[in-house]
Amino acid sequence: MIRHIESHPRRFVAPVVTLGNFDGVHRGHQAILHRVVAEARARHSDAVAITFHPHPVAVLRPERAPSLLTPLREKLRWVAATGVDVLVLRHFTRAFAALTPEAFVEHFLVEHLRVARLIVGHSVSFGHERRGNAALLATLGARFGFAVEVVGPVRVDTHLVSSSLVRRVVEAGDLRLATLLLGRPHALVGRVVVGKRRGAALGFPTANVHVRAGLHPPDGVYAVRVEIDARRRRDGSSDGAALTRDGVANIGRNPTFGENARTLEAHLFDFAGDLYGRRCRVALVERLRGEIAFANVDALVAQIRCDAEAARTVLARAARVDAGVS
């Protein structure tokens, strides 16, 4: 990954380039990135993706900043998964936002990257006051000698895929549709921390996941697939293998016990072990129900059993779909 393209020693030879915020790395973004990779392979050149952090709205209009679908580490992971050769992460500042589209193209794309072909989405906007668009890029491409290709919109059923649509869908709790738009389940990422161990006392031990950033769906109970990173020692070696488990998770405030702090607690099926301190990714496959305040602990335990069975059914169905089995 390159953070400072201006001072980086690498010399590019006619790369194929794209740029964007890529929040969510949804199916529209994936179409662009896969097109970049395919074109670069055909030309025997590098596929380069430029993205920005923080989100521009968080810098220019912080009161209107969206909750991100993918925190930075997740975004970089999914962009890299498309096969791009080089990721350029540009720190977004007010000074950078003040650059005219023409200056950005000439300074970054032409002088430093030596772009041969630029592939962008149909709704691309960049530069001061977001004046840069596909039409201006075509003009600048003719001036500076690079080709411009615009990838059209991607639709899922009747839905035009966009980051803003995915955010609305997740906030509404429609995780099935979110999965279709993203090409994978929406996920929350964090580290397992010590909780109140209440789940273990009830017969359903949970991993209490501290999530620092990411768009939360409504409070409730979810069928989840949890990826646990390998535990790392201070010297970087592994101490505990990575693993993936199905489970059932609660997002909310535990109203049965009169609490107010919002938590994410996941019970992993067929697992017993110490996960404290490990980083995990909780993929939200489907919302099963809203959060309920139960009259007593026995009623809560009975409902957890029902939720676990419902989650197993949902996850088995999802696995069949992933495998192409009806």
Secondary structure, DSSP 8 states (H G I E B T S, - for coil): -BS-TTT------S-EEEE---TT--HHHHHHHHHHHHHHHHHTS-EEEEEEES-HHHHH-GGG----SS-HHHHHHHHHHTT-SEEEEEE--HHHHTS-HHHHIIIIIIIIT--SEEEEETT--BSGGG-B-HHHHHHHHHHHT-EEEEE---EETTEE--HHHHHHHHHTT-HHHHHHHHTS-EEEEEEEE----HHHHTT---EEEE--SS----SEEEEEEEEE---B-TTS-BSS--EEEEEEEEEE--GGGT--S-EEEEEETT--S--TT-EEEEEEEEEEE-----SSHHHHHHHHHHHHHHHHHHHHHHHHHHTT--
